Amino acid sequence: MPQLFTRTLSLLPWISAFLCGVTTAEEFEVLEGRSLTVPCHYDPQYASYVKYWCQGRMRDFCTSLARTDDPRSTNPAVDKVSIFDDPVQLVFTVTMNNLKEKDSGWYMCGVEVAGIWSRDVATYPYIKVIHGMSVVNNILTGEEGSSVSVECLYSKRYREIEKKWCRSGDWSSCLVTDSEGSYEDTSVAISDDRTTAFTVTLKNLQMRDIGWYWCSSGYQKIAVQVLVTPRPTTTTSVTLPPTAHQSVDLPPPGHITMDSWHSHGLILKSLLVCSSLMALLGLAILIRKKWKLYKDPVLRQVKEMKARRNEYSRDVGDLQDTAVIYINKDSQEVFMH
C-alpha cells in the first residue's frame, strides 16, 4: 500500500499536465527573413502564472528565449523574441523576428507551475524556416472591371533577383520587373519592396483573365488562381399601362410645315393612284371573262342547252297540271280527271 501511494503521488504532475495544459498548432512554416507569431492558449487556472518560451523539447535542457516576468522581452518591434500575455483571452503570444534556417527546430510554450508535486504545463510546436516563396492568399476573386492584388513573399536571398508574374503553362507571357523592381502596363502593375515581398495588381479585370498564374523569382514560384465574376446587369424600369383613374398626357400636336404638307399630299396621291389601278384591273378581268364566254362556241352551246332544258321543264310542269280525258266507246261516257 505505501508503494502504491508513493507511485500515485509521483504521477500527479503528469496527470495535471494531461488534463489541464497549453495548446497551439503542432507545426509552423515561415520564410527565411520574416517574422512569426505563435499563440499559446492555456486553461483559466493558469491566468496569473508566469509564461515562457524556450528552444528545446525537454524543460531541463530548454534554452530560455522570453518570459512574461522579464520586462526586456515585451517589445516585438525591437527584440529578436518577445512574449505578451493576455489573461482575459487566456492566451500568450510569442513573436520571433528575422528568422533564419538555423532557427528551425522544437520550441516550448510553457506555464511555470511552482510546487514540489507539480510540473510545468507546456506544448511543443515545431518551427520550420525555409527559403523560397509563398503568398498571403493564393485565390484572387474580383468583379469584372475591378482590380485585385496579391502579395508574393520571398526569402532574403531573393531580394536582388528580378520578380516575375506569369500565366501558368505559358512562360512567354511572363512580366518581369526592371532594375527599380517595378513593372506596369494597362492591365498589370508589379512593385517590389526589395525586402520580403512584391505586390502584383491586376487592373480592369476581364473574363479572359480567369486562370492560374505564377509568382516567380529565380527558380522559385508559387501558384495563384484568379477568378472573375461577371459585372451585374442594370435593371430596367417597367412602365405599367394607365388605369381608369389615371389620366394619360398626350403630346401636343406638332405644327404642320410645308415639307410635311407636301409629304402628306404625296401619300394621298399614291393612295389614289393605287386605288384607280386596282379598279381598272378588276374591270379588265371582268371584261376578259365575258369576252371569253362569248367567243367560246362550246360554252355558248352549253348555255343554250341549259336554256332549252329549263323551257322543257316548264312544259312538263304545265302537262302535269292539265286534265286527262279517257273515251269509252261502249258507253260513250266521258270521265274527266
Buried (B, 14 or more C-beta within 10 A) or exposed (E): EEEEEEEEEEEEBEEBBEEBBBBBEEEBEBBBBBBBBBBBBBBEEBEEBBBBBBBBBEBEEBEBBBBBEEEEBBEBEEBBBBBBBEBEEBBBBBBBBEBEEEBBEBBBBBBBBEEEEEBBBBBBBBBEBBBBBBBEEBEBEBEBEBEBBBBBBBBBBBBEBBBBBBBBEEEEEBBEBEEEBEBBEEBBBBBBEEEBBBBBBBBEBEEEBEBEBBBBBBEBBBEBBBEBEEEEEEEEEEEEEEEEEEEEEEEEEEEEEEEEEEEEEEEEEEEEEEEEEEEEEEEEEEEEEEEEEEEEEEEEEEEEEEEEEEEEEEEEEEEEEEEEEEEEEEEEEEEEE
